[in-house]
Amino acid sequence: MPQSKISKSTLMFTDIVGYSSMVGKDEKNALALLDEHNKIIFPIIKSNDGEIIKLIGDAIFARFPSSLNSLNTATKIQEKLGERNSISQKDHKIQIRIGLHSGQVIEKDDDLFGHDVNLCSRIESLAPAGGIAVSKQIIESLNENHEFSYREMGYIKLKNIAEPQQLYKVYEN
C-alpha cells in the first residue's frame, strides 16, 4: 500500500469561465480553445517551477515551491490571456479564474488531498472572471519588496469550509 506524506505546498486552481456553456454551443470550438489554453498555461506554470498535479476537465490543479512563484505564474497567465483576448473574436476568448492558497497537503499516489486543497478550490470559484483570488496566507508570505497590487475582498464564507476566510484580489502589474 502506498505511503502518504504530509507537506506544506502553495496551490493553484484555474478554471475557464463559462466552459460548459461553450461546449453546449460549439463543442469543436470549445475543445480547440481548451487546447490553446493548455498550450499557453502549461509553459508558464513550468517556467515558475510549478508542477501540474492534474487536469480536471477545463481546470488545472498545480503546486509551487513558494507563494511568489504562484503569484508570478497567475499574473503572467492573466497577462498572456488578456493579450490573446484583445485580438480574438467574442466566441474565441478564453477567460479564466485563478485561486491561490498555501497550506498543508497530503501527498498520495501522485495527487494532493486535504482541507487546504479544498480551500484553494473554493477560493478559485470566487475569483472574478479574468482575475486572481488569494488567501491571507499567500499575502502574509510576501515580503515588503513584492511587486503585487491587491485589495481585501473581506471575510467570505466558503462552501463546506467551517470558518470564513480572509481573501484578496490580486491585480496584474
C-alpha positions in Angstrom: 0.0 0.0 0.0 1.5 3.4 -1.0 2.6 5.7 1.8 1.1 9.2 2.2 3.1 12.2 3.2 2.1 15.5 4.7 3.9 18.6 3.4 3.4 22.3 3.0 2.6 23.5 -0.5 1.4 26.5 -2.4 -1.6 25.5 -4.5 -3.3 26.9 -7.7 -6.6 26.1 -9.2 -7.7 27.6 -12.5 -11.0 27.2 -14.4 -12.2 28.5 -17.7 -15.2 30.9 -17.2 -18.3 29.6 -19.0 -16.6 26.5 -20.4 -19.7 24.2 -20.1 -21.8 26.7 -21.9 -19.1 26.9 -24.7 -19.2 23.1 -25.1 -23.0 23.2 -25.3 -22.9 25.9 -28.1 -19.9 24.6 -30.1 -18.1 21.6 -28.8 -15.4 21.6 -31.5 -14.5 25.3 -30.9 -14.6 24.7 -27.1 -12.1 21.8 -27.4 -9.8 23.9 -29.7 -9.9 26.7 -27.1 -9.1 24.2 -24.3 -6.0 23.0 -26.3 -4.9 26.6 -26.9 -5.5 27.4 -23.2 -3.2 24.5 -22.2 -0.5 25.5 -24.7 -0.4 29.0 -23.1 -0.6 28.0 -19.4 1.5 24.8 -19.1 4.8 26.5 -20.1 4.1 29.4 -17.7 3.5 27.0 -14.8 6.7 25.1 -15.6 8.8 28.2 -16.0 7.9 29.2 -12.5 8.9 25.8 -11.0 5.2 24.7 -10.9 4.1 21.1 -11.0 0.7 20.3 -12.7 -0.9 17.8 -10.3 -3.8 17.0 -12.6 -6.3 18.4 -15.1 -10.0 18.3 -14.1 -11.9 19.0 -17.3 -11.1 22.6 -18.1 -9.5 23.2 -14.7 -5.8 22.9 -13.8 -4.6 21.9 -10.3 -0.9 22.8 -9.7 1.5 23.4 -6.9 4.5 25.6 -6.5 7.5 25.9 -4.2 6.5 29.4 -3.0 3.8 32.0 -2.9 5.9 34.2 -5.1 6.2 31.5 -7.8 2.5 31.0 -7.8 1.7 34.8 -8.0 4.2 35.3 -10.8 2.5 32.4 -12.6 -1.0 33.7 -12.0 -0.3 37.3 -13.1 1.7 36.1 -16.2 -1.2 33.7 -17.2 -3.8 36.5 -16.9 -1.5 38.9 -18.8 -0.9 36.4 -21.7 -4.6 35.6 -21.9 -5.5 39.3 -21.9 -3.1 39.9 -24.8 -4.6 37.0 -26.7 -8.2 38.0 -26.0 -7.6 41.6 -27.1 -7.2 40.3 -30.7 -9.8 37.5 -30.5 -13.4 37.4 -31.6 -16.0 37.2 -28.9 -16.6 33.4 -29.3 -12.9 32.7 -29.2 -11.9 34.5 -26.0 -10.5 32.5 -23.1 -11.2 33.9 -19.6 -10.1 32.1 -16.5 -10.4 32.4 -12.8 -7.3 31.6 -10.6 -7.3 30.8 -6.9 -4.1 30.5 -4.8 -3.6 29.2 -1.2 -0.7 27.9 0.9 -1.2 25.1 3.5 -0.7 21.5 4.4 -1.4 18.8 1.9 -1.5 15.0 2.0 0.5 13.6 -0.9 -0.6 10.1 -2.0 -0.4 8.4 -5.4 0.9 11.5 -7.3 -2.1 13.5 -6.1 -2.7 16.0 -3.3 -5.6 15.9 -0.7 -6.8 17.7 2.4 -8.5 20.7 3.8 -6.2 23.2 2.2 -6.7 21.6 -1.3 -10.5 22.0 -0.9 -10.0 25.6 0.4 -7.9 26.5 -2.7 -10.6 25.1 -5.0 -13.2 27.2 -3.2 -11.1 30.4 -3.5 -10.7 29.9 -7.2 -14.5 29.8 -7.6 -14.7 33.3 -6.0 -12.1 34.9 -8.3 -13.6 37.3 -10.8 -13.6 36.3 -14.5 -10.1 37.1 -15.7 -8.9 37.6 -12.1 -6.9 36.1 -9.3 -8.2 35.5 -5.7 -5.8 34.5 -2.9 -5.9 33.5 0.7 -4.5 35.5 3.6 -1.6 33.0 3.8 -0.4 34.0 0.3 -0.4 37.7 1.2 1.3 37.2 4.5 4.1 35.2 2.9 5.1 38.2 0.7 8.0 40.4 1.8 7.8 44.2 1.5 9.7 44.2 -1.8 7.0 42.4 -3.8 5.5 44.0 -6.9 1.9 42.9 -6.5 -1.1 45.1 -6.0 -4.0 43.6 -4.1 -7.1 44.6 -2.1 -9.0 42.7 0.5 -12.3 41.1 -0.6 -13.3 40.6 3.1 -14.0 37.5 5.2 -16.0 35.2 3.0 -17.9 32.0 3.9 -16.9 29.2 1.5 -18.9 26.2 0.7 -18.1 23.3 3.2 -15.5 25.4 5.0 -16.4 26.0 8.6 -14.6 29.4 9.2 -15.0 32.4 6.9 -11.7 33.1 5.1 -10.0 36.4 4.5 -9.5 36.7 0.8 -7.8 39.1 -1.5 -8.0 40.0 -5.2 -4.6 40.4 -6.8 -4.1 42.7 -9.8 -1.8 42.4 -12.7 1.2 44.8 -12.5 
